[in-house]
Amino acid sequence: MAVPLLRSSRFFRSLVLTTWVFSVLLWLYIVARIVVNQVDVHMPFVDSVPSVSFSAMGAFAFGLSFLSTFIYLWLWGPFDRRSPPP
């Protein structure tokens, strides 16, 4: 019942795509910072928040990008689920 409403919502579609773009950019930033600065992945991502490490932040960003990709493909994928394949 809520799926057709979500499929027709342009706001939700742009929200999912924006979330995907920024989570991928965050994940790429974390990877680049680890590779370029040779940072230990268990060090704090931000010095003032020592409980959030590079590995935790990278896992969160990767999971968020995976979830938004899954939602986008599930709701607005290339295949029309109502018509049978030829």
N, C-alpha and C positions, 0 to 999 in steps of 0.2 A: 504494500500500500504506500509506503514512503519512497520506494525506489523510483517510480515514475515522477514523483515530485522532485527528487534529487536530480534525476536525469534532465529535467527541463529547467533546472535552476542554473542560470549563467553565473550567479554569484558563487555558488558552491563549486562549480567547475573552475572558476578563476582562483578560488581559495585553495583548491587541491593542487592546481598547477603552480601557484606561487609558493605553497609549502614545499612542493617537490624541488623547485629551483633553489630556494634558499637552503634546504637541507643538503642538497648535493653540493652547493657552494661551501657550506660549513664543513662537510665531510672532506672536500678537496683541500680546504684550508688546513684542517687538522693533519691530513696526510702530508701536505707540503711542509708544514711546520715541523713535523716529526723527521722527515727526510732531510730537509735543508739544515736544521739546527741540531740534528742528531739527538733529539730529546728522548729521555726514557719515558715509555708510555705510562708508567705508574706515577709520574710527577703530576702535580696539580696543573690543571688547564689554566686556571686563573690563580694567581698567588694568594689573593684574599679569600678564595674559597678552596681550601685544601682537600675537601672531601670529593671533589669532582676531578677525576684524572683524565688524561688524554684518551685512554682506552674507553672509559665510561662515556665521555662526550662523543667519541667517534662511533661507538656502538649505538648511542642514542640517535645521532644524525643519520647513520646508515639505516637503522630501523624505521625512522620517520620517512626517509626517502623511499624505502621499500613499501611501506604502508600506503603512502600517497600514490605511488606507481600502481599498486594493486587496486586501489579504489578507482583511480582514473581508468584503468583498463577494464575493470569490472562494469563501471557505469557507462563509459563512452568508448568502449573498445571498437576495433575495426569491423567486428562482425555484428550483424543484426540478429539477435537471438529469437526474434519472433518468426522469421521466415526460415523454412528448411533449406539446407544447402542443396545446390543444384546437382 
